[in-house]
Amino acid sequence: IFGGFGPAQDEDDEEEEEEEACNFTWFKDVFIFDTGTNAWEALDIESVSAPVARAAHSATCYQGKMIVFGGKDSKARNQDLHVLDMAKKEWKRFEDAGSRPAPTSFHTAVQYKQFMLVYGGRFNDNTHSNQLNVLDCESGGWYSPVEGTVVPPARGQATLTLLPNDTLLMFGGSDKFDPLQQCCQVFHKQAYTMDCTPLQPVEIPEPVPEPMVEESKGGETEIQGVSEIPISSQSENSQIITED
């Protein structure tokens, strides 16, 4: 796990009286929980490429690497992508392409094969999203699958669970954030499912070559090698979302 938000606690803080006000802060610690030994391990990783301290982000694992997206730090919500190589214990920026989702926190993400699926979340204006975004972790391309007839209402803090039959199950979440009360006013209890099998790899178009400018004998300028290329990598297969 990475990051979080809570009381800033030093070794001497445990002896302080309970009525003293707590100083809350954002964290950037990395911990590993061994399910075999039921033991936690704190990783000491110092890197200029590490994400800043944050909370309400998402983290998924793919091929021995943890991919961290978005979240909120002490200044604003983020849309950056970082990857932690668990074997090398090194952070680096994730090189992606396409339309990256807007800065969000309290979104939900799950890993399905080579795809990281990111749903919902809270924007900088405290409104919520109901968009599903997919990152192809092999090519680094983003796209939004075609939605079915049932679109879940906008929300954050929902759960996403990948079932054995390639079905994504979403449950719960909250919406309608009230800045005065500092909490959401709507809590969802519906469950939705989505078939993940139509997801297709994202192909990144080759860079467009610089046009060659030549001057003709008549003095007119001719531009060589200019052509239109498709930039949409979205699958033609629709994503079918059903409400249970």
C-alpha positions in Angstrom: 0.0 0.0 0.0 1.1 3.6 -0.6 0.2 6.9 1.1 -2.8 8.0 3.1 -4.0 10.7 5.3 -4.1 10.8 9.1 -2.5 12.1 12.3 1.1 13.0 12.1 2.6 10.9 14.9 6.1 10.9 16.2 7.4 8.4 18.8 6.8 11.0 21.6 3.2 11.7 20.5 1.9 8.5 22.1 2.6 9.9 25.6 0.7 13.1 24.9 -2.7 13.7 26.4 -5.7 12.6 24.3 -7.4 15.9 24.4 -4.6 17.7 22.6 -5.5 18.5 19.0 -4.1 16.2 16.3 -2.0 17.4 13.4 -3.2 15.7 10.3 -1.0 15.2 7.2 -0.5 13.3 4.0 1.8 10.3 3.8 4.0 8.7 1.1 5.1 5.6 2.9 5.1 2.2 1.2 4.1 -1.0 3.1 3.9 -4.6 2.0 1.7 -7.2 3.8 2.8 -10.8 3.5 -0.3 -12.9 3.5 1.7 -16.0 4.3 3.3 -14.7 7.4 0.7 -12.1 8.3 3.6 -9.6 8.7 4.0 -6.0 7.5 7.2 -4.6 6.0 8.0 -1.0 5.5 10.0 -0.2 2.3 12.6 2.5 2.6 12.4 4.1 -0.9 13.9 7.5 -1.5 13.5 8.8 -5.1 13.0 12.1 -6.9 10.6 10.2 -9.2 8.3 9.1 -6.3 4.8 10.6 -6.1 4.2 13.3 -3.6 2.4 12.4 -0.4 -1.3 11.9 -1.0 -4.5 10.1 -0.2 -7.6 8.9 -1.9 -5.6 7.7 -4.9 -5.8 4.2 -6.6 -3.1 1.5 -6.7 -3.2 -1.7 -8.8 -0.5 -4.3 -9.5 0.6 -5.5 -12.9 3.6 -7.8 -13.5 5.3 -7.1 -10.3 4.7 -3.3 -10.4 2.4 -1.1 -8.5 0.7 1.6 -10.6 -0.5 4.7 -8.7 -3.0 7.1 -10.2 -4.4 10.4 -9.1 -5.4 11.2 -5.5 -5.3 14.4 -3.4 -2.3 16.0 -1.9 -2.0 19.1 0.3 -2.6 21.4 -2.7 -5.1 19.8 -5.1 -6.3 16.6 -6.8 -3.9 14.9 -9.2 -4.0 13.0 -12.5 -0.4 11.8 -12.5 0.8 8.2 -13.0 3.6 6.6 -11.1 4.9 3.0 -11.1 6.8 1.2 -8.4 9.0 -1.7 -9.4 8.6 -4.0 -6.5 11.7 -6.0 -7.3 14.0 -3.1 -7.8 12.2 -0.9 -5.3 12.3 2.0 -7.7 9.8 4.7 -8.5 9.4 6.2 -12.0 6.8 8.1 -14.0 4.5 5.9 -16.1 4.8 6.8 -19.8 1.2 6.9 -21.1 -0.5 8.4 -24.2 -4.0 9.5 -25.1 -6.5 11.4 -23.1 -5.7 10.9 -19.4 -8.6 11.2 -17.0 -9.1 14.6 -15.2 -7.6 15.1 -11.8 -9.7 13.0 -9.3 -9.6 11.5 -5.9 -11.8 8.8 -4.3 -12.0 7.0 -7.6 -11.8 3.2 -7.8 -9.5 1.1 -9.9 -9.0 -2.6 -10.6 -6.6 -4.6 -12.8 -8.0 -6.8 -15.5 -5.2 -8.6 -17.4 -3.2 -5.8 -19.0 -5.9 -3.2 -18.4 -6.3 -0.9 -15.4 -9.9 0.2 -15.2 -10.6 3.5 -13.4 -14.2 4.5 -12.5 -15.7 7.6 -11.0 -14.1 9.9 -8.4 -14.3 13.4 -7.2 -13.1 16.4 -9.2 -11.4 19.6 -8.0 -14.9 21.3 -7.9 -16.2 18.6 -5.6 -18.5 17.1 -8.3 -18.3 13.4 -9.1 -17.7 11.4 -12.2 -19.5 8.4 -13.7 -16.9 7.8 -16.4 -15.0 4.5 -16.9 -11.5 5.0 -18.2 -9.2 2.2 -19.3 -5.4 2.2 -19.4 -3.6 -0.4 -21.5 -0.5 -1.0 -19.3 1.4 -2.5 -22.3 1.0 0.3 -24.8 0.3 3.1 -22.3 -2.9 4.2 -24.2 -6.0 5.5 -22.5 -9.6 5.2 -23.8 -13.2 5.1 -22.6 -15.2 2.1 -23.6 -18.6 2.5 -25.2 -21.2 2.4 -22.5 -24.3 0.4 -22.5 -27.9 1.4 -21.9 -27.5 1.5 -18.1 -25.0 4.1 -16.9 -24.4 4.1 -13.1 -24.9 7.5 -11.4 -21.8 9.6 -10.7 -20.0 8.6 -7.5 -16.8 8.2 -5.6 -15.6 5.6 -3.0 -17.4 2.7 -4.7 -16.0 -0.8 -4.7 -14.8 -2.7 -7.9 -14.4 -6.5 -7.7 -13.3 -8.7 -10.6 -15.3 -11.9 -10.6 -13.9 -15.2 -12.0 -16.1 -15.0 -15.1 -14.4 -11.8 -16.5 -17.2 -9.8 -14.9 -16.6 -6.5 -13.1 -18.9 -5.9 -10.1 -19.4 -2.4 -8.7 -21.2 -1.6 -5.5 -22.0 1.4 -3.4 -20.3 4.8 -3.3 -21.2 8.3 -2.4 -22.1 11.6 -4.2 -23.3 15.2 -3.6 -20.4 16.5 -1.5 -21.4 19.3 0.9 -18.5 21.7 1.5 -20.0 23.0 4.7 -20.5 19.6 6.3 -17.4 18.2 4.6 -19.2 15.0 3.6 -21.3 13.5 0.9 -25.1 13.6 1.2 -26.0 10.7 -1.1 -25.0 7.1 -0.5 -25.6 4.4 -3.2 -26.6 0.8 -2.5 -27.1 -0.5 -6.1 -24.8 -3.1 -7.7 -23.8 -3.0 -11.4 -21.9 -5.6 -13.5 -19.9 -5.2 -16.7 -18.5 -7.8 -19.1 -14.7 -7.1 -19.5 -14.1 -9.6 -22.4 -14.7 -7.0 -25.1 -11.8 -4.9 -23.9 -9.1 -4.6 -26.7 -5.5 -3.5 -26.6 -4.9 0.1 -27.4 -2.7 0.8 -30.5 -0.8 4.1 -30.3 -0.5 5.7 -33.8 3.0 6.3 -35.1 4.2 10.0 -34.9 3.2 12.1 -37.9 6.3 12.9 -40.0 7.1 16.5 -40.6 5.7 17.6 -44.0 8.3 18.1 -46.7 8.0 21.6 -48.2 9.1 21.9 -51.8 8.8 24.9 -54.1 7.5 24.1 -57.6 8.8 25.6 -60.8 5.8 27.9 -60.8 6.8 29.4 -57.5 3.9 27.7 -55.6 4.6 25.8 -52.4 3.9 22.1 -52.3 3.6 20.1 -49.1 4.7 16.5 -49.5 3.8 13.5 -47.2 0.7 15.1 -45.5 -2.1 12.6 -44.8 -4.8 12.1 -42.3 -4.3 9.2 -39.8 -6.9 7.7 -37.5 -6.2 8.4 -33.8 -9.1 6.6 -32.2 -8.1 3.2 -30.7 -11.5 2.5 -29.2 -12.9 -1.0 -29.7 -15.9 -1.4 -31.9 -17.3 -3.8 -29.3 -19.7 -2.1 -26.9 -19.3 -2.5 -23.2 -22.6 -3.8 -21.8 -23.4 -2.5 -18.4 -26.3 -4.0 -16.5 -27.9 -3.2 -13.2 -28.5 -6.0 -10.8 
